[in-house]
Amino acid sequence: MIFLQLLFWACAAIVVYTYMGYGLLIWALNKIRARLKIYKPTTYNKDFEPEVALIIAAYNEQDYIEEKIKNSLSLDYPAEKLKIYFVTDGSSDNTPAIVSKYPQVVLLHSPDRKGKAAAINRSIDFIKEPILIFCDANTHLNKACIKEIVKEYIDPKVGAVAGEKKIFEKTADGAAGAGEGLYWKYESFLKKQDSILYSVVGAAGELISIRKELYEPIEPGIIIEDFVMSLKVCLRGYVVKYAPGAFATETASASIQDEQKRKVRICAGGFQAILILKNLLNLPKYGLLSFQYISHRVLRWTLSPLALLLLLPLNLALVLLGGAFFYKVTFFLQLIFYILGITGWLLATKNLKLKSLYVPYYFLFMNVSVFLGFKRYLQGKQTVLWEKAVRQKIA
């Protein structure tokens, strides 16, 4: 009985800390540091405008590419200091032909499809600019995006910058979009707090920047290359800063099934990344960085889903063994949460939304995706040549 109670409380503590406690802890630490004037914001220089390479890897994006080109050309940054590269390796549709119509941008094309990481690696040999900015072909960047990212590099300790990802919200958004948008709002909060405390621990490929001198060729077979690339910068003693004023907006997945494809791929890549970045688990060596990485990332892909899986049967066992009334209450609350989550999931499969079910259904959805991703990783079925998730249309 005592062992079951200890295990129950350990699992509960892991779940609560991972999804709520860590965010509250770093928010409180940042408030204390600000009050004690330990944290000093970066002093920016508006005249700091280094040369920048904007790199867009595009595979069969003929439906979006022209809009992306026009968006890229409209960015507020000196044209003579901004060079735009479109890498269309492996594209079998009209993507390369459409890009070639615009002399203001550079087309890099190879008929071989070896994945996004290989395409980016190949493009680096053609680029001379000291600041690299990567974004996806189906995203829309805000006009001040380049300036907002570049200004962070005034600090020589900054080796990379993570932009903000936003989900385009329609008035009649689907269930997938509602859950995805809510998730990214919370992620944005955590990235901001991480950045203030020390460093962002893993940037998303929708909008990420790195100093060219720190770029390391991405190894073949890396699934979430953007995440690994940004943390390798940290391993070299630099930090990754968050630039909320630079954002990439994209539409949500067209359905919960398409969103699940994306999540399972990311989770499979997460397990791979943990092994690649195993040195970051060394708390005595990397201190605060390891603490952030483990709390924000590793626990989500390892102990937390497992703890969540154990909580309900542990709670049931404590109830059947005559545990305190408290355990009956927690068991009832867990049952209600799962019923709401499963109901929300069933509605989501029909692309129906119900606001009151956003949190339980997307929470369960993310954790199920972890187990599916782990299975795919063990089976070696997740390749870099992944199938793109279908996105909603704006109109």
C-alpha positions in Angstrom: 0.0 0.0 0.0 2.7 2.5 0.9 4.7 1.6 -2.2 1.6 2.2 -4.4 1.0 5.5 -2.7 4.7 6.6 -3.2 4.5 5.5 -6.9 1.2 7.4 -7.4 2.6 10.6 -5.9 5.8 10.3 -7.9 3.8 9.9 -11.1 1.5 12.8 -10.3 4.5 15.0 -9.4 6.2 14.2 -12.8 3.0 15.0 -14.8 2.2 18.2 -12.9 5.8 19.5 -13.0 6.2 18.8 -16.7 3.0 20.4 -17.9 2.5 23.1 -15.4 5.1 23.3 -12.7 8.1 24.0 -14.9 6.4 26.9 -16.6 5.3 28.4 -13.3 8.8 27.9 -11.8 10.8 29.6 -14.5 8.2 32.4 -14.7 8.7 33.0 -10.9 12.5 32.8 -11.2 12.4 35.4 -14.0 10.2 37.7 -11.9 12.6 37.4 -8.9 15.6 38.0 -11.1 14.0 41.1 -12.6 13.1 42.5 -9.2 16.6 41.9 -8.0 18.0 43.4 -11.2 20.0 40.2 -11.9 18.6 40.0 -15.5 19.6 42.8 -17.8 17.8 43.0 -21.2 19.9 43.3 -24.3 20.7 46.8 -25.5 19.8 46.9 -29.2 21.3 49.0 -32.0 18.9 49.9 -34.8 21.9 50.5 -37.1 23.0 46.9 -36.7 22.1 45.4 -40.1 24.4 42.5 -41.2 24.0 40.6 -44.4 21.4 37.9 -44.2 20.5 34.8 -46.2 16.9 33.7 -46.1 16.7 30.0 -47.0 13.5 28.3 -47.9 13.5 24.6 -48.5 10.5 23.8 -50.7 9.4 20.3 -51.9 6.4 20.2 -54.3 5.0 23.5 -53.0 3.6 24.8 -56.3 0.3 25.8 -54.6 2.1 28.1 -52.1 5.4 29.0 -53.6 4.4 32.2 -55.5 2.8 33.6 -52.5 5.9 32.7 -50.4 8.2 34.5 -52.9 6.1 37.7 -52.8 6.0 37.6 -49.0 9.8 37.1 -48.9 10.4 40.1 -51.2 8.1 42.3 -49.1 10.2 41.9 -45.9 11.4 45.1 -44.3 15.2 44.8 -44.6 17.7 46.5 -46.9 17.4 44.7 -50.2 21.2 44.8 -50.8 21.8 43.0 -47.5 19.1 40.3 -47.8 19.6 37.4 -50.2 16.8 34.9 -50.7 17.5 31.3 -51.6 14.9 28.7 -52.6 16.1 25.1 -52.4 13.7 22.9 -54.3 15.6 19.6 -54.3 13.6 16.6 -55.5 10.5 18.7 -56.5 8.6 17.0 -59.3 5.9 19.7 -59.8 6.2 23.3 -61.0 7.9 24.6 -57.9 11.4 25.1 -59.5 9.8 26.7 -62.7 7.8 29.2 -60.7 10.8 30.2 -58.6 13.0 30.7 -61.7 10.6 33.4 -62.9 11.8 35.7 -60.2 15.3 37.1 -60.8 15.3 38.7 -57.3 15.7 35.3 -55.7 18.3 32.5 -56.1 17.0 29.0 -57.2 19.0 26.0 -56.0 17.6 22.8 -57.5 18.7 19.2 -57.7 16.5 16.5 -59.1 17.5 14.1 -56.3 15.2 14.0 -53.2 17.3 13.3 -50.1 15.2 15.2 -47.5 15.1 18.7 -46.1 18.4 18.4 -44.1 20.4 17.2 -47.2 18.9 20.1 -49.2 19.9 22.6 -46.6 23.4 21.1 -46.3 23.9 21.5 -50.0 22.7 25.1 -50.0 25.3 26.2 -47.5 28.1 25.9 -50.0 26.5 28.7 -52.1 25.9 31.1 -49.2 28.3 33.7 -48.0 26.1 35.8 -45.7 27.0 35.6 -42.0 23.5 35.2 -40.7 21.3 32.3 -41.9 17.5 32.4 -41.5 15.5 29.2 -42.3 11.7 29.1 -42.8 9.1 26.8 -44.3 7.6 27.4 -47.8 4.0 27.4 -46.5 4.5 30.1 -43.8 3.9 33.8 -44.0 6.5 36.0 -42.3 5.7 39.4 -40.8 7.4 42.5 -42.4 9.7 43.1 -39.4 10.7 39.5 -39.2 14.3 39.9 -40.4 15.0 43.0 -38.3 13.6 41.4 -35.2 15.8 38.3 -35.5 19.0 40.1 -36.5 18.9 42.5 -33.6 19.5 39.6 -31.2 22.9 39.0 -32.7 24.2 42.2 -31.3 25.1 40.0 -28.3 28.1 37.9 -29.3 26.9 35.1 -26.9 23.8 34.5 -29.1 24.5 31.8 -31.6 21.0 31.2 -32.8 17.5 32.8 -32.7 14.1 31.1 -32.6 11.2 32.9 -34.1 7.6 32.7 -33.1 5.2 30.2 -34.7 1.6 31.3 -35.1 -1.4 29.4 -36.3 -3.7 31.3 -38.6 -7.1 31.4 -36.9 -10.2 31.5 -38.9 -13.6 32.4 -37.5 -14.8 28.8 -38.1 -11.6 27.0 -37.3 -11.6 23.2 -37.1 -10.9 21.1 -34.1 -7.3 20.4 -35.2 -6.6 24.1 -35.6 -8.1 24.9 -32.2 -5.9 22.4 -30.3 -2.8 23.2 -32.3 -3.2 26.9 -31.8 -3.7 26.5 -28.0 -0.6 24.3 -27.8 1.6 26.8 -29.6 0.4 29.7 -27.4 1.7 27.8 -24.4 4.9 26.8 -26.2 5.5 30.5 -27.0 5.1 31.4 -23.3 7.7 28.7 -22.3 10.1 29.8 -25.0 9.9 33.4 -23.8 10.6 32.3 -20.2 13.4 29.9 -21.2 15.0 32.7 -23.3 14.9 35.2 -20.4 16.3 32.6 -17.9 19.1 31.4 -20.1 18.4 29.8 -23.5 15.6 28.4 -25.7 16.0 24.6 -25.7 15.1 23.7 -29.2 13.8 25.8 -32.1 11.1 24.9 -34.6 11.9 24.8 -38.3 9.1 27.2 -39.2 11.5 30.1 -38.3 15.0 29.6 -37.0 18.2 31.5 -37.5 21.9 30.6 -36.8 25.3 32.2 -37.3 26.9 30.7 -40.5 30.1 30.1 -38.6 28.3 27.9 -36.2 26.4 25.8 -38.8 27.3 22.2 -38.7 26.2 19.9 -41.6 23.2 18.0 -40.5 23.9 14.3 -40.3 22.0 12.0 -42.7 18.9 10.5 -41.1 18.2 13.3 -38.6 14.4 13.6 -38.3 14.0 17.0 -36.5 17.0 18.7 -37.8 16.0 22.2 -36.6 15.8 21.0 -33.0 19.1 19.2 -33.1 20.8 22.1 -34.9 19.8 24.7 -32.4 20.8 22.6 -29.4 24.2 21.8 -30.9 24.8 25.6 -30.8 24.2 25.5 -27.1 26.7 22.6 -26.6 29.3 25.0 -28.1 28.7 27.5 -25.4 26.3 29.9 -27.1 22.7 30.6 -26.3 19.5 30.5 -28.4 17.3 33.6 -28.0 13.6 33.9 -28.6 12.4 36.7 -30.9 8.6 37.0 -30.4 8.5 40.0 -32.8 9.5 37.7 -35.7 6.8 35.2 -36.5 5.9 32.7 -39.1 2.2 32.1 -39.6 0.8 29.0 -41.1 -2.7 27.4 -41.3 -3.5 24.5 -39.0 -3.5 20.9 -40.1 -6.6 20.1 -42.2 -7.7 17.4 -39.8 -6.7 15.7 -36.6 -5.4 12.8 -38.7 -3.0 15.1 -40.5 -1.9 16.7 -37.3 -1.2 13.3 -35.8 1.1 12.4 -38.7 3.1 15.5 -37.8 3.1 14.9 -34.1 4.1 11.3 -34.4 7.0 12.3 -36.7 8.2 14.9 -34.2 8.0 12.4 -31.3 9.9 9.8 -33.2 12.5 12.5 -33.9 12.5 13.5 -30.2 13.7 10.0 -29.1 16.4 10.1 -31.8 17.4 13.6 -30.6 17.7 12.5 -27.0 20.3 10.0 -28.0 22.2 12.4 -30.3 22.2 15.1 -27.6 22.9 12.7 -24.7 25.7 14.9 -23.4 23.0 17.5 -22.5 21.7 15.2 -19.9 24.9 15.9 -17.9 23.6 18.2 -15.2 26.9 18.8 -13.4 28.5 19.8 -16.7 25.8 21.9 -18.3 23.9 23.1 -15.3 21.1 25.4 -16.1 21.0 24.4 -19.8 20.5 20.7 -18.8 17.9 21.7 -16.3 15.9 23.5 -19.0 16.4 20.8 -21.6 15.3 18.0 -19.3 12.4 19.9 -17.8 11.0 21.3 -21.0 11.8 18.6 -23.6 13.1 15.3 -22.3 10.4 14.7 -19.7 7.6 15.3 -22.3 9.0 12.5 -24.4 9.9 10.0 -21.7 8.8 9.9 -18.0 5.7 12.1 -18.3 3.7 10.0 -20.8 4.7 6.9 -18.8 3.7 8.4 -15.5 0.4 9.5 -17.0 -0.3 6.0 -18.3 0.3 4.6 -14.7 -1.7 7.1 -12.8 -5.2 5.8 -13.5 -4.5 2.1 -12.7 -2.4 3.1 -9.6 -5.3 5.3 -8.5 -7.8 2.4 -9.0 -5.6 0.0 -7.0 -5.5 2.5 -4.1 -9.3 2.9 -4.2 -9.8 -0.9 -4.2 -7.4 -1.4 -1.4 -9.4 1.0 0.8 -7.2 4.1 0.4 -8.2 7.5 1.8 -11.3 9.3 0.4 -8.8 11.6 -1.5 -7.9 8.8 -3.8 -11.6 8.2 -4.7 -11.9 11.9 -5.6 -8.7 11.8 -7.8 -9.9 8.7 -9.5 -13.3 10.2 -10.3 -11.6 13.4 -11.6 -9.3 11.3 -13.8 -12.2 9.4 -15.2 -14.0 12.6 -16.0 -10.9 14.0 -17.7 -10.5 10.9 -19.9 -14.2 10.9 -20.8 -14.0 14.5 -21.9 -10.7 13.9 -23.7 -12.0 10.9 -25.6 -15.2 12.7 -26.5 -13.2 15.6 -27.8 -11.0 13.3 -29.8 -14.1 11.6 -31.4 -15.4 15.0 -32.3 -12.0 16.1 -33.6 -11.9 13.1 -36.0 -15.0 14.6 -37.6 -13.3 18.0 -37.5 -15.9 19.4 -35.0 -14.8 21.7 -32.2 -16.1 22.2 -28.7 -14.1 24.8 -26.7 -14.6 23.1 -23.4 -12.9 19.9 -24.7 -9.8 21.6 -26.3 -7.5 21.0 -23.3 -8.3 17.3 -22.4 -8.5 16.1 -26.0 -5.3 17.7 -27.2 -3.4 16.7 -24.0 -4.3 13.1 -24.6 -3.7 13.4 -28.3 -0.1 14.6 -27.7 0.7 11.9 -25.2 -0.7 9.1 -27.4 1.5 10.5 -30.2 4.5 10.1 -28.0 3.9 6.3 -27.7 3.2 6.0 -31.4 6.3 8.0 -32.2 8.4 5.7 -29.9 7.0 2.7 -31.6 7.9 4.2 -35.0 11.4 5.1 -33.8 12.0 1.6 -32.5 10.8 0.1 -35.8 13.0 2.5 -37.8 10.0 3.4 -39.9 10.3 7.2 -39.7 12.5 8.5 -42.5 13.6 12.0 -43.4 11.4 11.7 -46.5 8.2 12.2 -44.5 4.8 12.8 -45.9 3.6 16.4 -45.5 0.6 17.0 -43.4 -2.3 18.6 -45.3 -2.9 22.2 -44.2 -6.2 24.1 -44.2 -6.9 26.6 -46.9 -7.0 30.3 -45.8 -9.9 31.2 -47.9 
